[in-house]
Amino acid sequence: MPNHLKRGMDAGTIKAADAKVRETVETILAQVEEHKDQAIRDLSKKFDNWAPKSFRLSPAEIDAAIAQVPKRDLEDIKFAQAQVRNFAQKQRESMKDIEVETLPGVILGHKHVPVSSIGCYVPGGRYPMVASAHMSIVTAKVAGVKRIIACAPPFKGGPHPAIVAAMHFGGADEIYVLGGVQAVAAMALGTETIAPVDMIVGPGNAYVAEAKRQLFGRIGIDLLAGPTETLIIADDSVDGEICATDLLGQAEHGPNSPAVLITNSEKLARDTMNEIERLLTILPTADVARQAWNDYGEVIVCDSYEEMVSEADRVASEHVQVMTKDPDYFLNNMQNFGALFLGPRTNVAYGDKVIGTNHTLPTKKNARFTGGLWVGKFLKTCTYQKVLTDEASAMIGEYCSRLCILEGFSGHAEQANIRVRRYGRRNVPYAQAAE
């Protein structure tokens, strides 16, 4: 039976915090919908002390921002984007349009149609999340999205040069220096100066995630990617230092970022907790990481690999780092995870920044029913059908008519009956099933 050596914040406290976020977001969305550009300006001034003449960067402003980025940083950005682009292209190649003759004269098919326009949110508050531009913009470009706009909050009183560079080289058509819920609302609802998009993608804090949740249905979203979560599954093949490093490496994202260790070694569990306390005395981001660990950190000791899988699927974490003697056991048996990082040679930071898989992943147990952002999220799989012969139409019509009458849909039945009469040359009375 799992033994919890450390638990996170109780569910009631978390629920109360979520309710406060929900109320705040509702208010901001209503303001933007009613007052549009004026609301955007007022909110940006209030939250970011940022109210330029235009939130959209001109080509000259984009060039000026890129000119501030050191050559090595630009090369690194382009390297990372090449990895993301390559993997997205391979994913796209795996998605085939199909057309099959399922019965004589009956053709069914589907096409993968790109979403027309998207808005990409790139977080940039505590940390400028340059990599998020790669993950959303580059992937959408590979999918064939025609209009890509991108928003990131101001950083130290202006656009963050590296984020602007990543957006531009990724292929963004419009770049805005605008953050938070107001940015998501502007892209989704539109204003006098920002045309609305069909879909919003990208990670963000709890407020951004809640804004996407409330807007879903009016526009599409990739998924609810809120505060970062990490889960480490480890046995005695590794030590407490590497486990502690990987836990705190994600806990520094924010004070509400869960970090969980599941192990079958109580010694490793206690060594990891001791190492966490040591590292928190020297980690530059310890103020954030400590709060996340104190409030959301968990340590769970299990009896077996099977129990570790069960607990991991219950947690359904965004990131799952597996450092065991047989990491493929978890690849083959786990069901609920955003992304797996298998073996001690890889880690979540590789996926976050450069290796090529997408870092926009499901949080808050959403991994139970969805994967993360990938090229397929920007594609609508749309079906079509053709009936090529009179005989096929009449034959399908007879079945359809009877099934419509079974459900009481007389008008539906007549859609089938008229074709049975015309193409099958049979006397089928109006709104009655074909015999």
N, C-alpha and C positions, 0 to 999 in steps of 0.2 A: 504494500500500500504506500502511495507517495507520502513522503515526510517533508513538510514545509519548514525549512530552517529560517526562512524569511518571507514575509508577506508584504504586499504593497498596500496602498490606500484602500479603505473599505469602499464597497460599491455605492453606498449611500452618498458619501462625500463626492465621489466622481459624478454621480447623477445630478447632484445639486450644481456642480460647476458646469455641466453640460447644459442645464436649463438656463443658466445665466448667459452662456454663449448664444444659445438659440434666440433668446429675447433680443440681444444686442444686434444680431444679424438681421432679424426681421425688421427692426427699425431702420437700419441702414439701407436695406433693399427697397423699402417703401419710399425713403427719401430720394434715392436715385431714380426710381421709376417716375416719381412725380416731378422732380425738379431737374433731373438730367445733369447737364454740364455744371450748373450752379451748385448742385449737391456734391458732385465730384470735387469741385474746387474747394468747397467748404470742408468736406471730410478730409481731403488731402492736407489742407492747411491745419486742421485740428489734430490729425493723427501723425503726420509726417513733417509738418511745418514746411510744406512744399506746395506752391501755387504759381507755377510758371505761366507765361502767356499761352503756351501750347504744351500739352502733355506729350504730344507726339514729337519725336525727334525728326528733324530734317536730315536730308542726306549729308549736308555739311556738318551737322552736329554729330551724326554717326561717325563720319570720318575723323572728326576731332577727338571723339572718345577712343576710337581704335588706336589713334596715334599715341595715346597715353599708355598703351599696354606694351610692356617689354616684349622684345622679339621672342624670347624663350617661352613666355607665357602664351603668345599667339601660336607658336609651334605646338605646344602642349594641348591647347584647345583644339587645334586642327587634328592632332593625333587622336584625341578622344572622340571627336566627331567622326573620324574615319572608322573607328571600331564600331560605334553605334550604327553608322550608316551601313556598314558591311553586314552586320547581323540582321538589321531590319530588312535589307535587300534579300537575304537568304530566307527570312520568314515570309516575305512577300512572294518569293518564287514558289514556296510550298503551298500557296493558296491558288488553286486552279479554278477557272471557270469551267462549268460542266454543262453538257447537253446530251441527254440520253433518250432513246426510244423505249419507253417502259412497256408499251403495248403496241401492236401494229397500228401505225398512224398517229400515235400519241407521243409528243415530244415534250419533255420537261427539262428545265435547265436553271442554272443560277449564274449571276454575274456579281463580281465584287466591285462595287461602285464607291469611289472616294466621297467622303463628306465634303461639301462645297467650301465651308469656311470654319475655321477654328480659332479659339483664343487660348494662348498658352500663358499660364501664370508661372513666373519664376520667383521664388521666395528670395528675399534679400534684406531681411530685418537684422537679426543678430549676426547671421552669416550670409554673405552673398553667394547664393547657390548657382554658380556658373553652370554646373553640370546639368541642372534641370532644363536649361535651354537646349542642350544636346538631345536630351531624352524625349522632349515633346516636339520641338521644331524639326529636327532632323528626321525623326520617325514619320511625322506627318508629311514631310516633303517626299519621302520614299513612297508613301501610300498614294501620292498624287493629289493631295489637297491643294485647291487653287488659291485660296486666300488664307494666309497665316498671319495673325497679329499676335503680339507678345507684350506683356506688361511685367515690369519689375519695379519695386518701390525705390525711391531715392536712397542713395547711400552717401552719408556725410555731405548732404546738401546738393546732390546732383546725380546724374546717371552714373552707375558703376561701369567703368570702362570695360572691364573684362566680360561682364554680362552683356553689354551692348555688342561687343565683338562676337561673342558666342551666338547671340540672336542673329546678327547680320550674316555671319559665315554659315550658320545653320539654315538660312533661307527665309527668315521672317520678312513679310511684305510691309508691315507697319510695326514700329517699335514705340512704346509708350513708357514714360517714367511715371508709374502710377502703381500704388500698392494696396494690399489688404482687400477687404470686402468690397470697397468702392471700385477697385480695378475689376474684380470678378463681375460685379453688377454692371459696370459700364460695358464690358465685352458681351455679356449675356443679354442685357436689356436694350443697349444702345443709348446714345445721347445725340444731341444736335451735331456733334463733331466725330462721333465714333459709331460706325455702322455695326449693328449687332452681328454676332456669329451664330453658327448652328450648334457648336459644341465647345465646352470649356475643358481644358486638360491641365494637369500639373499638380504638384504637391503644394502643401502650405500648412499653416498652423491650424488650430482648432476652429478659428473663425472663418478661414478660407474654406476648409472642408465643410463647415456647416452651411456656408453660402452656396456651395455647389449642391449640397443636399436639398436645400430649399428651392433652388432653381431647376432642379432636375424635373423633366417633363415639359418645361417651357423650352429648355435647350437640353442637348445631350451632355453627359459628362463621361470622363474616362472611368473613374471610380472615386470612392471616398478615401483619399490619401491624406490622412491627418498627421498628427505627431508621430515621429519615427518610433518604431518598435524593433527590438532585437531579442532573439532567443538563441542561446548557445546550448547545444547538446554535446556533452563531452564525457569521456571516460578517463581512466588513469593512463591513457597513452599520451596525454598532455598534462601541463602543469597549471597551477593557479595564476601565474603571471600572465600567460597568453590569454586565459579566459577572462581575467580581470581587465586586461587591455582592450579586448574586443567588446566587452560589455560597456565600459566607460567610453570607448570610441564612438558609440552610438548614443549613449545617455547624454553626451554633451550637446546633442541637437536642441534639447529644450527641457525645462523643468518637469514636463509631463510626458517624457519619453520612457515607456516601460523597457526594462532590461531584465531578462530572466535567464537563469541557469538551470538546466535539467541535467542531472548526472546520476550514475549508479555508484559513485564513489563519495562517501561522506567526507573522506580526507580531502579530496579535490574541492568539494563544496566549501569546506572551512578554510582551506588554503586560499581559495579564490576570494572569499570575503575578507580575509586578512590582507591580501594583495590589493584589493580595492581600497581599503583604508590607507594603505601606504601610498598608492598612486594618487589618491585624492589630496595628499599633502604636496605634490609636485606638479600635478596636471594644470596647465594654464587656464583651462576651462572648468576647473573644479567647482566653482560656485554653482554653475548650472548642473553639472554632472552629479554632484552630491545631492542636490535637491531631487533630481530624477531618481537616483538610486534609493534615497531614503523613502520617497513617497510611492515609487512604482517598481522598485527592484524586488525580485523574488528569487529564492533558491529552493529547488525541489530535488530531493533525493529519492530515486526509484530503485526497485529491486532488479530490474532486467531491461534489456533493450525493448522488449514488447511493452513494458509499462512506460518507458521513456517515449515511445511512439504515441501511445495513448494520451499521455500528458501533453505532448507537443501538439497533437491534433486538437486537443481541447483549447490550448492557448491560441492556436491559429495565428501565429505571429507573422508580421510583415517580412522580416529577415530571419532566416534560420541558419546559423553557422554550426556545422556538424564536424566535430573533431573527435572521432572515435577510431577504434581499430578497423571497423568495417563501415565507413560512411555510406557506401552504396546500399546497405541494409535500410537506411532511412530514406534514401532516394526511392527505393522500390516499395516501401511500405507506408510512408507518410502521405496524407491526403490534403491537409490544410496548411498551406504556407504560401507566402508571396513569392519568395525566391529562396533557393537553397544554395549554400556555399559549402562545398564538400571538401573536407580535409584541411589541415592546418596551413597549407601553402596558399590558400585563398582566404579572403575575408570580405566583410560587407563593404568596406571602403573601396575595394576594387570595383565592385558592382555599382557603388554610388557614383564613382568618378570616371572610370576609364575603360573597363574591360570589354564593354559592348552590350551587355544585357541592360534592360531598362530599370531605372531606380524608382520609378513611380509605381508603387505597389499598394495592395490593400492593407488597411489597418482596422483596428477594432473588430477583429474576428471576421471581417469580410472575406478573408481567404477561404472561408467555408464554401463560398459560392462564386468567387471570381478570381481570375489571375490579375496580373498587373498590366500596365500600359504596354502595348506592342503595336506593330504596324496594322494588325487586324482590327484594332479599336477604331481606326480611322476609315474603315471600309464597311459599307453596308452590303450584306449578302442578300441580294434581291433575286427572287425567283421569277420565272416566266413559263408559259405553256403555249403549245401549238397543237391543234388537232388537224391532221393533214387530209383525212379521207372522210367521205360521207359515212362509211361503215363504222369507223371509229367513233364519230360524233354520236351516231344513233345508239351504238352499244353503250357508251359511257352515259348517254342521256337516260337510257332505261334505268340503270342503277341509280343515277342521281335523282330522277323523279321519285322513285319509290322511297329513297332515303329522305327526301324533302317532305313528303307526305307523312312519313313516320314522325317527323318533328313538327308537323303542322304548318309548314311554310308553303302555302299554295302558290304564291307568286314565284318563289324559287323553283317549285316544281314545273311551273309553266315555262320558265327559261329552258328547262331540259326538254319538256314536251314539244315545244315548237320545233326544236331541232330533230327530235325523233320523227315528227310528222314530215318535216321537209327533207331530211336526209335519209330516213329509213322508210319513207313512203308508207307509213302505218297510220291508222286512224286512232289517234290518242286524244280523248276528250280533254277539253280545257281544264287545267288544274287537277287532273287525276293522274295517278301513277300509271306508267306504261306497264302492261302485263308481260 
